[in-house]
């Protein structure tokens, strides 16, 4: 969740696992802002449904249940 860590790893895909309508306040707005502030494509389970990530040679291929 550290912006410094997120900037250092330079990942191309970020997965955020969160239940629809959860009342715990997850994910934290600060965490979402840190993740979306990177160059990574962000996939959230509350928005995209199930997410599958597969390595396709040097690239990652992402498939989601709901698209997006």
C-alpha positions, 0 to 999 in steps of 0.5 A, a space after each residue: 500500500 506504500 506509494 514508494 513500494 508501488 513506484 519501485 515495483 513498476 508493475 503493469 497490472 494491479 489487482 484489487 480484491 474487494 467485495 461489492 457493497 462491503 461496509 468496511 470501507 475497503 479498499 481505502 481511498 488512499 490505497 486506490 489513489 496510490 495504485 491508480 497513480 502508477 502506470 499499471 492497469 487496475 482491475 477491481 473485483 467489485 467492478 470487473 468480477 473475476 480476474 484471470 492473469 496469464 503470462 503470454 511470453 513477456 506480456 501479461 494477458 488479463 481476462 475479466 468476468 465483466 469486461 472493462 
